[in-house]
Amino acid sequence: MRIKTGIEGFDEMVQGGLLAERVYLVSGPPGSGKTTFSVQYLAHGAALGEVGLYVTLLESPQNIIDDMSNYSLSVLPLIKMKKLLFADLGPRMEYGFMDEMSEYITPDYEVSATSAEHEAPSPAMVFREIAAYVSEYDVKRLVIDSVSAIRFTTRDMSLQEKEMSRFIRNLKKLGCTTILISEMTDPGAYSTEQFAAHGVIFMHNFLYDKTMTRALQVIKMRGTQHDCNMRSVNFSDKGLVVTDLIE
């Protein structure tokens, strides 16, 4: 079964879409289109009746909603229909935030009173919160923004790798098709999440022929024939559009 992303030009690169109930990593530098890619993916599924959940560990959900509302993705109507959900698990929840966001973020779901207001969440805490949302709302599409913001309980790199691997293995059991966002800037610097994920998509933003260029490249896609060449990415009123091969 293939999960259509709704991103024009992308699904054709991966045999018609993503494989269901797997975990994919979308990496890249700031401004490369990671958030747009992810919200577009959720909105497309929500329009088809598949509940999508965007978990943010860094940015305010309100800012993401405002930015994505500039596209014709029907973000606000989908939120009001509870087909598109946003959850803030970041460390700096503002005073009065939940009151202000009550019409946007699942109002009848109570986020646990953990230390989330004071420090970055741990993988275990993030997973517990996500699992509760998935169970409560039958979430089918999931985005976590970003794995770079997760706080590890140890400074030992080998133990951090085991902790991240365990986190991703547990995500695979939720029954969602998941996108992890990573703030990586070097496609040659391999990380635990790159090895653990079923697929890795790198978003580029670089100077090419004296022009700043955005591009997309499928680095890895298990069980799928894929186009691994770098292709141009443009922003339209419908979101991202993947176009021509960059030579």
Salt bridges, closest charged atoms under 4 A:
GLU50 OE1 - ARG141 NE 2.70
ASP108 OD1 - LYS82 NZ 3.73
GLU119 OE2 - ARG151 NH2 3.34
ASP138 OD1 - LYS140 NZ 3.37
GLU183 OE1 - LYS34 NZ 3.44
ASP227 OD2 - ARG231 NE 2.60
